[in-house]
Structure formats: C-alpha cells, structure tokens
Amino acid sequence: MVGGGLSQIFKSLLFGWLMSFGPKKMCFLAAKSNQKDLEFIVKLVQDGKIKPIIEIQYSLDKVADAMRYLSEGHARGKVVINVEENIR
C-alpha cells in the first residue's frame, strides 16, 4: 500500500501485521522528501538509471477497469491512468 488517507495509513500501521499472513506482506516506511532528493531522482530517470516498469495503461474513462485489474492482484508493474486535457 502506498499513500492513502490518514485513516487508511493509521489502519495499516495498527493492523498491517494481521494482513501480512500468506503471500502478501505489509510493511511501513515513511520518508520526507525534499527538493534536493527529488532533483536527484529526476536526474537518475533522465540518465536512464531508473526506469519505471509500466505494465498497462488505461484512459480516464476506464478507471474502474484499472482498479478491478489491480484488485485481482495480477499487476507486476505500474498501472497508469492517462489523463488527457481537452483545450477548447
């Protein structure tokens, strides 16, 4: 689990160990980003040293399909929602 509302984060902190039985494990990591760190990561991506694995892309009108795909537990890479801005 990455991110979420305050109540979701709180629940995962309290009950994550209960949800860690079986093949899926939950752990907690907190990080406070800063401008210097973000610039470093951007540089790594630009230099090709970090490459995100995008498994599948959905358009904005297919968000329900994307969420269903994620909930089935098959995703091995990132699932991307493409948001296109229509300028008139």
ABEGO torsion letter per residue (X at the ends): XBEEBAAAAAAAAAAAAAAABEABBBBBBBBBBBAAAAAAAAAAAAAGABBBBBABBBBAAAAAAAAAAAAAGABABBBBBBBBBBBX
